[in-house]
Amino acid sequence: MSSTPQQRVSPPRSALVGRGRGGGRPTDPGTLGVRGRRARAMYVAVAPYFLLFAVFSAIPIAFTMFLAFTNWRGIGSWDMVGFTNFEYLLHDPLFWKSLKNTLILWVMSTVPCLTLATLVALALNSAVRFSTAFRVAYLVPNITSLVAMGILFSSIFSSNFGIANLLMNSVGLESVRWLQTEWGIKIAIASLTCWSFVGYNALIILAGLQSIEKQVYEAAQIDGAGPVRTFFSITLPMLRPIILFITIMSTIGSLQSFTESQVMTSSQGGGASSAGGVGNSGLTMVLYFYSVAFQENRYGYGATIAWGVMVVVVIFTIINWFATRERKR
């Protein structure tokens, strides 16, 4: 009696899934997703970020949107007023005054700051000795308290004993009542803003300068290009992404400026009508929001102003992007 040898047939791969420890945990990470304990561990690892985001960002944003449809004053009932706050915002002369002031201060601070930062970056890039010490020195203003520097700049631009008037008198010019005139307030605030961010922007531009290959400059020298032609034909075009980043960040920061104007033109709790100094000359959008919400206790309309600030920031960020991006030829 003959017997036929039987071949041992391996079970299909799908039949093996589910055996062993882990109850189906995949052995090949490229074929199946994470499950079970591994998935729970990953969710636990990323949970703190989403928890903090929900508590400090998502919930406040949603609550601010809800407040914008009420006339809540901090206590009492939550009376819904619909779009009344938004309609009033469109016809509010103080809001448009604050928007105008914010845009003027943006131009007065961003253009000089970007120019000075570029000059400082070029100087640091060519410096050989003590370059690290210079970089640290230029970064110090950015990490110094704006409140403290606002008080210092208030003294510098003081009408009676300020250093600014002392320097003007030394060259034969008359004293200026800086913090009692419309343009004097704007110049003082723009000077503080520019002083605070020149060093920070200079270090960013310096990083862009050091990323440009030296062979490009050597080729320009061989072709007979001078320093000015090299800067405008090589350096400036290759710094376009850096300039775009600085411009957008400066726009967002300037449109949200608050501390400089609040410290240098403190209204002593007088509300929005007296905020920003003489004739509301230094009244910015965020300072207007602060005065309405936390000094006049009009939280509903204050939330509406906050959403107006957000819309303005988004619009000008988009404008900056299209104005400074590289155009295709």
Secondary structure as the mmCIF struct_conf table of DSSP 4:
data_model
#
loop_
_struct_conf.conf_type_id
_struct_conf.id
_struct_conf.beg_label_comp_id
_struct_conf.beg_label_asym_id
_struct_conf.beg_label_seq_id
_struct_conf.end_label_comp_id
_struct_conf.end_label_asym_id
_struct_conf.end_label_seq_id
HELX_LH_PP_P HELX_LH_PP_P1 THR A 4 PRO A 12
HELX_RH_AL_P HELX_RH_AL_P1 ARG A 13 LEU A 16
TURN_TY1_P TURN_TY1_P1 VAL A 17 GLY A 18
BEND BEND1 GLY A 20 GLY A 20
TURN_TY1_P TURN_TY1_P2 ARG A 21 GLY A 22
BEND BEND2 GLY A 23 GLY A 24
BEND BEND3 THR A 27 THR A 27
TURN_TY1_P TURN_TY1_P3 PRO A 29 THR A 31
BEND BEND4 LEU A 32 LEU A 32
HELX_RH_AL_P HELX_RH_AL_P2 GLY A 36 PHE A 53
HELX_RH_PI_P HELX_RH_PI_P1 ALA A 54 ALA A 58
HELX_RH_AL_P HELX_RH_AL_P3 ILE A 59 LEU A 67
TURN_TY1_P TURN_TY1_P4 ALA A 68 PHE A 69
STRN STRN1 THR A 70 THR A 70
BEND BEND5 GLY A 74 GLY A 76
STRN STRN2 MET A 80 MET A 80
TURN_TY1_P TURN_TY1_P5 GLY A 82 PHE A 83
HELX_RH_AL_P HELX_RH_AL_P4 THR A 84 LEU A 90
TURN_TY1_P TURN_TY1_P6 HIS A 91 HIS A 91
HELX_RH_AL_P HELX_RH_AL_P5 PRO A 93 SER A 126
BEND BEND6 ARG A 129 PHE A 130
HELX_RH_AL_P HELX_RH_AL_P6 SER A 131 ILE A 143
BEND BEND7 THR A 144 THR A 144
HELX_RH_AL_P HELX_RH_AL_P7 LEU A 146 ILE A 156
TURN_TY1_P TURN_TY1_P7 PHE A 157 PHE A 157
TURN_TY1_P TURN_TY1_P8 SER A 159 PHE A 161
HELX_RH_AL_P HELX_RH_AL_P8 ILE A 163 SER A 170
TURN_TY1_P TURN_TY1_P9 VAL A 171 GLY A 172
HELX_LH_PP_P HELX_LH_PP_P2 LEU A 173 SER A 175
HELX_RH_3T_P HELX_RH_3T_P1 TRP A 178 GLN A 180
BEND BEND8 THR A 181 THR A 181
HELX_RH_AL_P HELX_RH_AL_P9 GLU A 182 GLN A 210
TURN_TY1_P TURN_TY1_P10 SER A 211 SER A 211
BEND BEND9 ILE A 212 ILE A 212
HELX_RH_AL_P HELX_RH_AL_P10 LYS A 214 ILE A 222
TURN_TY1_P TURN_TY1_P11 ASP A 223 GLY A 224
HELX_RH_AL_P HELX_RH_AL_P11 PRO A 227 THR A 230
HELX_RH_PI_P HELX_RH_PI_P2 PHE A 231 THR A 235
HELX_RH_AL_P HELX_RH_AL_P12 LEU A 236 MET A 238
TURN_TY1_P TURN_TY1_P12 LEU A 239 LEU A 239
HELX_RH_AL_P HELX_RH_AL_P13 ARG A 240 LEU A 255
TURN_TY1_P TURN_TY1_P13 GLN A 256 GLN A 256
HELX_RH_AL_P HELX_RH_AL_P14 THR A 259 MET A 264
TURN_TY1_P TURN_TY1_P14 THR A 265 THR A 265
TURN_TY1_P TURN_TY1_P15 GLN A 268 GLY A 269
HELX_RH_3T_P HELX_RH_3T_P2 ALA A 272 SER A 274
TURN_TY1_P TURN_TY1_P16 ALA A 275 GLY A 276
BEND BEND10 GLY A 277 GLY A 277
HELX_RH_3T_P HELX_RH_3T_P3 VAL A 278 ASN A 280
TURN_TY1_P TURN_TY1_P17 SER A 281 GLY A 282
HELX_RH_AL_P HELX_RH_AL_P15 MET A 285 TYR A 290
HELX_RH_PI_P HELX_RH_PI_P3 SER A 291 GLN A 295
BEND BEND11 GLU A 296 GLU A 296
HELX_RH_AL_P HELX_RH_AL_P16 TYR A 299 THR A 324
BEND BEND12 ARG A 325 ARG A 325
HELX_LH_PP_P HELX_LH_PP_P3 GLU A 326 LYS A 328
#
